[in-house]
Structures are given as C-alpha cells and as structure tokens.
Amino acid sequence: MDKSKERNPWIVFFGIIFTGVVFAADMFKAPPLMGLLAQLPGASSALVPWFMSAVSIIGIFLAFPAGGIMMKTGPKLLGTFSICVTMLGSIVGTFSVNAVMLIATRFVEGVGVGLIGVAAPAILAACFPPEKRGLPMSIWSCWVTIGILIIFNIPALLVDFSNADSWKNIWILIDVLFAAALIIWIVLVKVPAAPPEPEMEAGGPAPSIKDVFKSIPAWCLALLFFLFGIGFGALTTFGTTFMTAPRFDFDPNYANFLIGTPLMVVMLAAGVIIGILLNVLKQHRSMIMLIATIMNAIMFYFIFTFTQDMALAFMIVGGLVFQLMPAIIFTVAPEAAPSPQTVGLTMGLIITFQNIGGMGPGVMGSIIALPDNPLYVGAAGPIPQYDWGLGTIFMIVFGVLAVLAAIVYFISTKKKKVAA
C-alpha cells in the first residue's frame, strides 16, 4: 500500500499552512519598515512602494501557466521550487546595499509567491475529500492574514528604527523561517494520487480560455479583485507611513500594531462568519456581493483620510469589511465560470487581475509622491512623504469603478438564472 495515502491529511495541512504563512510574511515584510528602507541609497518616495509591489508583478505572468507547469512537475515539486527560489531572493536581499538591488531581489521572491498559491491548494484538494475540504480550505484562505498579523508585530521586537540597517533583522528572520519551511515541506507534505477528473473520464470537451473571455461575470470578478487589490494594498503598503507622517506622528511600532493586530484579527474572525453567511444565504450571493462592494468603496475613501481618533475603529471596521471581498469572490468564482471544466481557467483570470492590482500601490505611489522626495523626520525617523489628498481621489475612483463592476455582475447573474 502506498504510504503517502496513510499520511494523516492534517499533518500535511500543518506543513502547508506553515509554509504559506512564511510566504505571506515574506510578501509583506517591507511595508512595516518603509521608513528604514527609504534610507537606502537610491531610494525615493516614488521608488519605496515598489519594495512591496515588485512581488506581485511576476505573479501576473505565472497565474495561467502555473497550472500547466504543475501538471508536469506535480504540486510538491512545484512547492519545493517555490520555497527555494523565494528563500534565495530573500537571502540575497539581506545583503542588498541599495534600493535597486533590494527591489530586484523582491522580483525574484515574487516567482515563488506566484507558484505557491497554486501548489498548496492543489495538495489540500488531493488530501481531503470534497465533503471534508471546507475547514482546511477556510483556514488556508487566511494564510495571508496570519502572515501579516505576524510580520507587522515582529518589528517591535527585532527592529531599532533609529538604526538604518536594522531592517535586515527581519530579512534574516524570514531567511531562517524559509529554511525551516523547506525542511517541513519535504518531510511532512505527501501528495496522494488523485483520481482522474470526472469530465475527462466521460470524454468531456477540453476547457477553452475563449469561453472564459466571453463570460461577463468572470470579467466582473476579475475587475473587482483588481480594484480590491489596489485598495487593500494601499492600506497595507502606505498605512504605517501614513500614520507616522506629520498628520499623526505615531510611533512606528504602534502604527504597525494597528495594521497587524486589530485589522488582521478581525479579518480572521470575519472570514469564518462570512463563510457561514454565504452558505446560509447562498441564493442571495450576488446581492451580498453588491452590498459588500459598496461597503468597501466607503472604506476606500477613509484609507487616507481617517484621523488619530478614528485609527483603531477604522482598523476594526476595516477588518470586517475588507475580508468580505476575497471570501465572496472565491466562493462565487465557480458560478462565474461558463462550465465546470473552465473553473480553473476562470480562477486563473481572477488571480491574474488580483496580482495586477498588487502593482497598484507601486504605480500610485510613484504618482502621489511629492516631487522633491522630502523625508519627514519624526517619531519613525526619516520617512517618505506623499500627497494623501491625491491618493484619496484615486481611492474614490477605484471605489466607484468597483461598485459599477458589482452592479454589472449582479445584473448578469440575474439574467443567467432567468435564462436557466
């Protein structure tokens, strides 16, 4: 008997979730340290946001081909490669001497980040039968939230914001965690043989990307995830800088705490609540999507306008509201697919646009950076400065576009149900 089939799937799950959290921490290790990274030679207010956005760029080109690559390599080998390449990028980044070199290593890290998001769920799907996937998949969907929760609070223990080189302490920590993740992945993660797909057994037609491109609901979800990626990315990328700027002058550790703890803890709790709500009200998911989008658009406006007194409340409410979008989009994505055979391709389209949205803060940061790139010296030390008013205009536009996309999705799904 194949021993891989005897492996407790929850042991495999532990290896996968640990690895996923390390990847998420790696993705978001730059935003809590923007003030320090802004002091690297060659850095500027326009360049600093790319310490975060660079990771998303490679994922744009990997979302579609990753599935085909995995069919040839298998998900475990693909995951192993993901860990190795991202760890290599992080290690080289630890020794970066200027901003351009560090951003280049973030591009390398983005290769692994783009692949692990495909490999990990595939292994979980193979380990758990459909009727038992709900819990492990729900927990897995929180991997980014858990990673942010950790990485935004760790600097209080490891970073001295008066020491320009202390950002490297976080990079070294991530290097060590990736080494541990590689060992855990190799030892614990076993992939049982998956049965052939029912459609293939029945001789069904091969999925066609043309069918996906013709699906209005699929494009609406892709646009919604793109806009959500920009909005939520703006908060996580600029949040610490915004709260340590002259308007607030918060201590950087407290600013990181606000994003890393109340925001993320509420998002974790909200993920469970929203999942239950979507199951109970499954006939009204399109309406829930529209309401959630309107709520997100309102929160977009406050990303660069909330005040000191509002900070904690904004993070708590934001945790509930922002968690709505990914939970709903991943839940309704199969319904937006033209056929069961095109669910994977539909998800590829949606994730591609999510990754494009991840570039948004970098592009926006280059636009809203003050022209002479001054560094404000406050409680956080020297930090880049931006035109937050112009940033708010962008957030309003993105929010309105998201609501329009949700309205089109609502109308198109209603017509689909009537036609059925």
FIBALUM-127009 format. One line per 10 residues: number of its first residue (from 0); for each residue x, y, z of C-alpha. Coordinates in nm, 4 decimals, always signed. Layout:
<recs>
NUM> X Y Z ~ ...
</recs>
This chain:
<recs>
0> +0.0000 +0.0000 +0.0000 ~ +0.1206 +0.3490 -0.0814 ~ +0.2367 +0.5027 +0.2469 ~ +0.1510 +0.8521 +0.1192 ~ -0.2146 +0.7513 +0.1374 ~ -0.1749 +0.6634 +0.5043 ~ -0.0387 +1.0055 +0.5986 ~ -0.2786 +1.1972 +0.8220 ~ -0.4011 +1.4823 +0.5983 ~ -0.3874 +1.7247 +0.8918
10> -0.0142 +1.6642 +0.9221 ~ +0.0181 +1.7581 +0.5566 ~ -0.2052 +2.0580 +0.6243 ~ +0.0280 +2.1787 +0.9010 ~ +0.3235 +2.1710 +0.6625 ~ +0.1277 +2.3626 +0.4006 ~ -0.0178 +2.6292 +0.6300 ~ +0.3214 +2.6893 +0.7967 ~ +0.4809 +2.7347 +0.4558 ~ +0.2002 +2.9618 +0.3386
20> +0.2313 +3.1867 +0.6428 ~ +0.6072 +3.2198 +0.5841 ~ +0.5394 +3.3211 +0.2236 ~ +0.2820 +3.5786 +0.3370 ~ +0.5224 +3.7200 +0.5956 ~ +0.7847 +3.7450 +0.3217 ~ +0.5422 +3.9247 +0.0897 ~ +0.4543 +4.1883 +0.3493 ~ +0.7884 +4.2285 +0.5283 ~ +0.8606 +4.5614 +0.3544
30> +0.5589 +4.7839 +0.4483 ~ +0.6276 +4.7887 +0.8264 ~ +0.9832 +4.9034 +0.7505 ~ +0.9239 +5.1673 +0.4823 ~ +1.0878 +5.4402 +0.6885 ~ +1.4111 +5.2406 +0.7110 ~ +1.4021 +5.1210 +0.3509 ~ +1.3567 +5.4823 +0.2379 ~ +1.7069 +5.5500 +0.3735 ~ +1.8754 +5.3030 +0.1374
40> +2.0987 +5.4617 -0.1270 ~ +1.8947 +5.5338 -0.4383 ~ +1.5589 +5.5210 -0.2573 ~ +1.2938 +5.7880 -0.3059 ~ +0.9289 +5.8392 -0.2163 ~ +0.8362 +5.7264 -0.5677 ~ +1.0507 +5.4120 -0.5505 ~ +0.9734 +5.2962 -0.1953 ~ +0.6265 +5.1464 -0.2670 ~ +0.7859 +4.9087 -0.5172
50> +0.9522 +4.7244 -0.2288 ~ +0.6030 +4.5770 -0.1881 ~ +0.4536 +4.5888 -0.5374 ~ +0.7514 +4.4221 -0.7080 ~ +0.6495 +4.0893 -0.5543 ~ +0.3156 +4.0944 -0.7411 ~ +0.4495 +4.1569 -1.0899 ~ +0.5842 +3.8066 -1.1595 ~ +0.2578 +3.6559 -1.0339 ~ +0.0778 +3.8287 -1.3214
60> +0.2615 +3.6103 -1.5702 ~ +0.2544 +3.2897 -1.3621 ~ -0.1164 +3.2588 -1.2749 ~ -0.2162 +3.0909 -1.6024 ~ +0.0947 +2.8805 -1.6805 ~ +0.1398 +2.7620 -1.3197 ~ -0.1395 +2.5079 -1.3606 ~ +0.0241 +2.3615 -1.6704 ~ +0.3648 +2.3534 -1.5030 ~ +0.2149 +2.1719 -1.2040
70> +0.0621 +1.9059 -1.4302 ~ +0.4162 +1.8135 -1.5386 ~ +0.6076 +1.8554 -1.2119 ~ +0.3442 +1.7687 -0.9522 ~ +0.2417 +2.0135 -0.6760 ~ +0.5030 +1.9021 -0.4216 ~ +0.7978 +1.9598 -0.6541 ~ +0.6481 +2.2906 -0.7633 ~ +0.6103 +2.3906 -0.3970 ~ +0.9683 +2.2876 -0.3217
80> +1.0940 +2.5028 -0.6089 ~ +0.8768 +2.7914 -0.4854 ~ +1.0342 +2.7790 -0.1402 ~ +1.3888 +2.7550 -0.2765 ~ +1.3629 +3.0433 -0.5220 ~ +1.1919 +3.2755 -0.2731 ~ +1.4419 +3.1874 +0.0001 ~ +1.7255 +3.2615 -0.2432 ~ +1.5767 +3.6006 -0.3242 ~ +1.5352 +3.6808 +0.0439
90> +1.8909 +3.5758 +0.1314 ~ +2.0399 +3.7888 -0.1461 ~ +1.8127 +4.0729 -0.0366 ~ +1.9610 +4.0567 +0.3112 ~ +2.2906 +4.1730 +0.1648 ~ +2.1451 +4.4485 -0.0544 ~ +2.3416 +4.7720 -0.0477 ~ +2.0961 +4.9939 -0.2343 ~ +1.7280 +5.0261 -0.3203 ~ +1.7540 +4.8961 -0.6771
100> +1.9284 +4.5769 -0.5671 ~ +1.6684 +4.5126 -0.2978 ~ +1.3790 +4.5649 -0.5402 ~ +1.5460 +4.3250 -0.7855 ~ +1.5500 +4.0549 -0.5174 ~ +1.1822 +4.1209 -0.4492 ~ +1.1106 +4.0350 -0.8131 ~ +1.2871 +3.7021 -0.7559 ~ +1.0812 +3.6374 -0.4426 ~ +0.7679 +3.7032 -0.6460
110> +0.8385 +3.3934 -0.8583 ~ +0.7895 +3.1611 -0.5617 ~ +0.4978 +3.3614 -0.4251 ~ +0.3180 +3.3276 -0.7572 ~ +0.3650 +2.9499 -0.7660 ~ +0.2897 +2.8514 -0.4055 ~ -0.0618 +2.9913 -0.4327 ~ -0.1298 +2.7275 -0.6987 ~ +0.0603 +2.4329 -0.5497 ~ -0.0660 +2.4487 -0.1908
120> -0.4445 +2.4386 -0.2579 ~ -0.3898 +2.1590 -0.5114 ~ -0.2253 +1.9431 -0.2443 ~ -0.5011 +2.0160 +0.0062 ~ -0.7635 +1.9222 -0.2531 ~ -0.5848 +1.5921 -0.3086 ~ -0.5558 +1.5164 +0.0647 ~ -0.9149 +1.5899 +0.1681 ~ -1.2313 +1.4509 +0.0056 ~ -1.4799 +1.7155 -0.1164
130> -1.7106 +1.6760 +0.1837 ~ -1.4205 +1.7465 +0.4243 ~ -1.2419 +2.0293 +0.2403 ~ -1.4439 +2.3145 +0.3903 ~ -1.2460 +2.3556 +0.7133 ~ -0.8911 +2.3142 +0.5760 ~ -0.9659 +2.5395 +0.2781 ~ -1.1234 +2.8036 +0.5045 ~ -0.8159 +2.8055 +0.7267 ~ -0.5858 +2.8112 +0.4238
140> -0.7683 +3.1172 +0.2891 ~ -0.6354 +3.3044 +0.5946 ~ -0.2676 +3.2367 +0.5213 ~ -0.2014 +3.5932 +0.4068 ~ -0.3891 +3.7416 +0.7027 ~ -0.1906 +3.5314 +0.9522 ~ +0.1357 +3.6268 +0.7819 ~ +0.0523 +3.9975 +0.8026 ~ -0.0534 +3.9583 +1.1663 ~ +0.2914 +3.8203 +1.2461
150> +0.5155 +4.0371 +1.0295 ~ +0.3590 +4.3695 +1.1335 ~ +0.4159 +4.2928 +1.5033 ~ +0.7627 +4.1347 +1.4913 ~ +0.9484 +4.4656 +1.4225 ~ +0.8636 +4.5811 +1.7761 ~ +1.0896 +4.3002 +1.8995 ~ +1.3638 +4.2923 +1.6378 ~ +1.3920 +4.6378 +1.4808 ~ +1.5503 +4.9575 +1.6095
160> +1.4011 +5.2356 +1.3970 ~ +1.6912 +5.4633 +1.4889 ~ +1.9327 +5.2181 +1.3225 ~ +1.9124 +5.2423 +0.9424 ~ +2.0386 +4.8858 +0.8932 ~ +1.8085 +4.7103 +1.1395 ~ +1.5588 +4.6230 +0.8612 ~ +1.7968 +4.3372 +0.7864 ~ +1.6903 +4.1674 +1.1105 ~ +1.3514 +4.0958 +0.9543
170> +1.5094 +3.9669 +0.6338 ~ +1.7336 +3.7319 +0.8364 ~ +1.4296 +3.6053 +1.0293 ~ +1.2489 +3.5287 +0.7037 ~ +1.5588 +3.3505 +0.5712 ~ +1.5582 +3.1225 +0.8752 ~ +1.1837 +3.0606 +0.8517 ~ +1.2151 +2.9624 +0.4867 ~ +1.4874 +2.7129 +0.5762 ~ +1.2518 +2.5639 +0.8359
180> +0.9631 +2.5664 +0.5865 ~ +1.1744 +2.3804 +0.3306 ~ +1.2544 +2.1037 +0.5792 ~ +0.8923 +2.0801 +0.6985 ~ +0.7644 +2.0766 +0.3404 ~ +0.9983 +1.7954 +0.2346 ~ +0.9328 +1.5829 +0.5442 ~ +0.5613 +1.6354 +0.6095 ~ +0.3981 +1.7137 +0.2770 ~ +0.2931 +1.3995 +0.0905
190> +0.0604 +1.4064 -0.2078 ~ -0.1800 +1.1132 -0.2539 ~ -0.2558 +1.0049 -0.6072 ~ -0.5572 +1.1985 -0.7330 ~ -0.8347 +1.0206 -0.9215 ~ -0.8941 +1.1305 -1.2820 ~ -1.1314 +1.4199 -1.3318 ~ -1.4916 +1.3094 -1.3956 ~ -1.5143 +1.5252 -1.7080 ~ -1.2102 +1.3577 -1.8577
200> -1.3451 +1.0115 -1.7741 ~ -1.6667 +1.0991 -1.9537 ~ -1.4787 +1.2308 -2.2534 ~ -1.5939 +1.5881 -2.1950 ~ -1.4607 +1.8758 -2.4025 ~ -1.1300 +2.0324 -2.3103 ~ -1.1637 +2.3674 -2.1327 ~ -1.1260 +2.6720 -2.3545 ~ -0.9912 +3.0080 -2.2450 ~ -1.2094 +3.1666 -2.5158
210> -1.5178 +3.0621 -2.3209 ~ -1.3824 +3.2313 -2.0087 ~ -1.3077 +3.5515 -2.2006 ~ -1.6711 +3.5606 -2.3104 ~ -1.8026 +3.5389 -1.9532 ~ -1.9200 +3.8788 -1.8247 ~ -1.9420 +3.7577 -1.4597 ~ -1.5835 +3.6290 -1.4799 ~ -1.4565 +3.9655 -1.6040 ~ -1.6561 +4.1458 -1.3341
220> -1.4969 +3.9333 -1.0612 ~ -1.1525 +3.9859 -1.2139 ~ -1.2060 +4.3638 -1.2157 ~ -1.3390 +4.3557 -0.8587 ~ -1.0340 +4.1638 -0.7360 ~ -0.8074 +4.4018 -0.9273 ~ -0.9650 +4.7062 -0.7605 ~ -0.9749 +4.5383 -0.4199 ~ -0.6065 +4.4502 -0.4577 ~ -0.5234 +4.8175 -0.5160
230> -0.7336 +4.9404 -0.2226 ~ -0.6259 +4.6860 +0.0356 ~ -0.2700 +4.7031 -0.0971 ~ -0.2728 +5.0803 -0.0469 ~ -0.3656 +5.0334 +0.3182 ~ -0.1019 +4.7684 +0.3909 ~ +0.1671 +4.9406 +0.1822 ~ +0.1190 +5.3007 +0.2958 ~ -0.0598 +5.2526 +0.6302 ~ +0.2491 +5.2680 +0.8503
240> +0.3933 +5.5614 +0.6520 ~ +0.0583 +5.7459 +0.6694 ~ +0.0343 +5.7062 +1.0470 ~ +0.3967 +5.8035 +1.1126 ~ +0.3748 +6.1142 +0.8901 ~ +0.3278 +6.4657 +1.0383 ~ -0.0512 +6.4343 +1.0470 ~ -0.0273 +6.1538 +1.3076 ~ +0.3373 +6.1148 +1.4065 ~ +0.2545 +5.7779 +1.5632
250> +0.5359 +5.5607 +1.6894 ~ +0.6090 +5.3122 +1.4052 ~ +0.5604 +5.0118 +1.6319 ~ +0.2128 +5.1349 +1.7289 ~ +0.1269 +5.2032 +1.3644 ~ +0.2393 +4.8510 +1.2725 ~ +0.0362 +4.7130 +1.5638 ~ -0.2821 +4.8804 +1.4397 ~ -0.2479 +4.7168 +1.0981 ~ -0.1034 +4.3895 +1.2199
260> -0.3361 +4.3163 +1.5119 ~ -0.6855 +4.4720 +1.5220 ~ -0.7177 +4.4747 +1.1417 ~ -0.5904 +4.1199 +1.0905 ~ -0.7540 +3.9595 +1.3955 ~ -1.0942 +4.0919 +1.2887 ~ -1.0291 +3.9704 +0.9336 ~ -0.9591 +3.6196 +1.0647 ~ -1.2804 +3.6151 +1.2669 ~ -1.4775 +3.7712 +0.9824
270> -1.3591 +3.5016 +0.7431 ~ -1.5401 +3.2356 +0.9459 ~ -1.8561 +3.4449 +0.9913 ~ -1.8746 +3.5384 +0.6244 ~ -1.8255 +3.1779 +0.5192 ~ -2.1270 +3.0715 +0.7265 ~ -2.3337 +3.3638 +0.5964 ~ -2.2571 +3.2784 +0.2347 ~ -2.3706 +2.9192 +0.2906 ~ -2.6938 +3.0197 +0.4645
280> -2.7801 +3.2882 +0.2065 ~ -2.6431 +3.1094 -0.0981 ~ -2.9365 +3.2216 -0.3126 ~ -2.8526 +3.5876 -0.2489 ~ -2.4764 +3.5894 -0.3070 ~ -2.4982 +3.8426 -0.5907 ~ -2.6779 +4.0891 -0.3648 ~ -2.4271 +4.0240 -0.0850 ~ -2.1509 +4.0952 -0.3374 ~ -2.3070 +4.4296 -0.4308
290> -2.3581 +4.5353 -0.0677 ~ -2.0034 +4.4279 +0.0228 ~ -1.8598 +4.6254 -0.2688 ~ -2.0415 +4.9417 -0.1618 ~ -1.9065 +4.8975 +0.1923 ~ -1.5538 +4.8504 +0.0538 ~ -1.5875 +5.1632 -0.1603 ~ -1.6762 +5.3633 +0.1512 ~ -1.3736 +5.2219 +0.3347 ~ -1.1525 +5.3073 +0.0353
300> -1.2323 +5.6749 +0.0956 ~ -1.1137 +5.6563 +0.4571 ~ -0.7810 +5.4833 +0.3822 ~ -0.6013 +5.8200 +0.3549 ~ -0.8488 +6.0347 +0.5493 ~ -0.9020 +5.8641 +0.8857 ~ -0.7780 +6.0628 +1.1865 ~ -0.5862 +5.9730 +1.5011 ~ -0.9074 +5.9311 +1.6984 ~ -1.0530 +5.7088 +1.4242
310> -0.7471 +5.4873 +1.3759 ~ -0.8413 +5.1931 +1.5984 ~ -1.2091 +5.1977 +1.4951 ~ -1.1101 +5.2173 +1.1278 ~ -0.8914 +4.9084 +1.1599 ~ -1.1638 +4.7101 +1.3383 ~ -1.4383 +4.8028 +1.0917 ~ -1.1936 +4.7648 +0.8031 ~ -1.1092 +4.4123 +0.9137 ~ -1.4747 +4.3140 +0.8795
320> -1.5369 +4.4965 +0.5523 ~ -1.2149 +4.4127 +0.3664 ~ -1.2478 +4.0412 +0.4423 ~ -1.5814 +4.0355 +0.2584 ~ -1.4371 +4.0693 -0.0909 ~ -1.1897 +3.7778 -0.1143 ~ -1.4310 +3.5474 +0.0710 ~ -1.7182 +3.6265 -0.1652 ~ -1.5094 +3.6281 -0.4830 ~ -1.3552 +3.2864 -0.4151
330> -1.6984 +3.1491 -0.3233 ~ -1.8829 +3.2704 -0.6340 ~ -1.5972 +3.2225 -0.8819 ~ -1.7122 +2.8697 -0.9831 ~ -2.0563 +3.0153 -1.0586 ~ -1.8991 +3.2739 -1.2887 ~ -1.7271 +3.0025 -1.4927 ~ -1.9019 +2.9207 -1.8225 ~ -1.8801 +2.5483 -1.7397 ~ -1.7400 +2.3169 -1.4705
340> -1.4419 +2.2473 -1.6960 ~ -1.3450 +2.6147 -1.7028 ~ -1.3467 +2.6803 -1.3267 ~ -0.9664 +2.6539 -1.3133 ~ -0.9198 +2.8942 -1.6030 ~ -1.1711 +3.1348 -1.4517 ~ -0.9763 +3.1330 -1.1264 ~ -0.6573 +3.1919 -1.3256 ~ -0.8112 +3.5018 -1.4829 ~ -0.9307 +3.6330 -1.1468
350> -0.5974 +3.5700 -0.9713 ~ -0.4087 +3.7303 -1.2610 ~ -0.6045 +4.0513 -1.2119 ~ -0.5570 +4.0263 -0.8352 ~ -0.1820 +4.0237 -0.8980 ~ -0.2107 +4.3194 -1.1354 ~ -0.3930 +4.5015 -0.8563 ~ -0.0970 +4.4267 -0.6316 ~ +0.1105 +4.6520 -0.8580 ~ -0.1339 +4.9357 -0.7957
360> +0.0265 +5.0790 -0.4810 ~ +0.3620 +5.0946 -0.6573 ~ +0.2205 +5.2822 -0.9555 ~ +0.0058 +5.5066 -0.7364 ~ +0.2984 +5.5766 -0.5035 ~ +0.5042 +5.6976 -0.7968 ~ +0.2246 +5.9406 -0.8868 ~ +0.1383 +6.0763 -0.5419 ~ +0.4995 +6.1099 -0.4228 ~ +0.5898 +6.4727 -0.3591
370> +0.8133 +6.5908 -0.6459 ~ +1.1241 +6.6726 -0.4426 ~ +1.1002 +6.3479 -0.2412 ~ +1.1451 +6.5039 +0.1023 ~ +1.1945 +6.2761 +0.4022 ~ +0.9982 +6.3870 +0.7085 ~ +1.1941 +6.3280 +1.0323 ~ +0.9522 +6.2304 +1.3083 ~ +0.8972 +5.9551 +1.5622 ~ +0.9738 +5.6959 +1.2940
380> +1.2901 +5.8704 +1.1804 ~ +1.3154 +5.9799 +0.8153 ~ +1.0104 +5.8646 +0.6159 ~ +0.8894 +5.9380 +0.2615 ~ +0.6066 +6.1842 +0.2067 ~ +0.3081 +6.1688 -0.0265 ~ +0.0134 +6.3773 -0.1416 ~ -0.2542 +6.1931 +0.0572 ~ -0.5296 +6.4103 -0.0885 ~ -0.4406 +6.2951 -0.4402
390> -0.4289 +5.9390 -0.3083 ~ -0.7834 +5.9801 -0.1759 ~ -0.9031 +6.0876 -0.5212 ~ -0.7602 +5.7654 -0.6619 ~ -0.9357 +5.5659 -0.3889 ~ -1.2714 +5.7297 -0.4697 ~ -1.2338 +5.6489 -0.8401 ~ -1.1413 +5.2875 -0.7665 ~ -1.4359 +5.2539 -0.5291 ~ -1.6845 +5.3860 -0.7862
400> -1.5464 +5.1516 -1.0538 ~ -1.5791 +4.8579 -0.8137 ~ -1.9453 +4.9400 -0.7445 ~ -2.0147 +4.9613 -1.1182 ~ -1.8497 +4.6210 -1.1717 ~ -2.0584 +4.4722 -0.8890 ~ -2.3773 +4.6134 -1.0430 ~ -2.2924 +4.4567 -1.3796 ~ -2.2147 +4.1262 -1.2033 ~ -2.5486 +4.1407 -1.0208
410> -2.7423 +4.2067 -1.3428 ~ -2.5557 +3.9448 -1.5468 ~ -2.6034 +3.6703 -1.2870 ~ -2.9737 +3.7508 -1.2561 ~ -3.0119 +3.7182 -1.6352 ~ -2.8221 +3.3881 -1.6232 ~ -3.0604 +3.2499 -1.3628 ~ -3.3648 +3.3619 -1.5601 ~ -3.2254 +3.2034 -1.8780 ~ -3.1603 +2.8808 -1.6888
</recs>
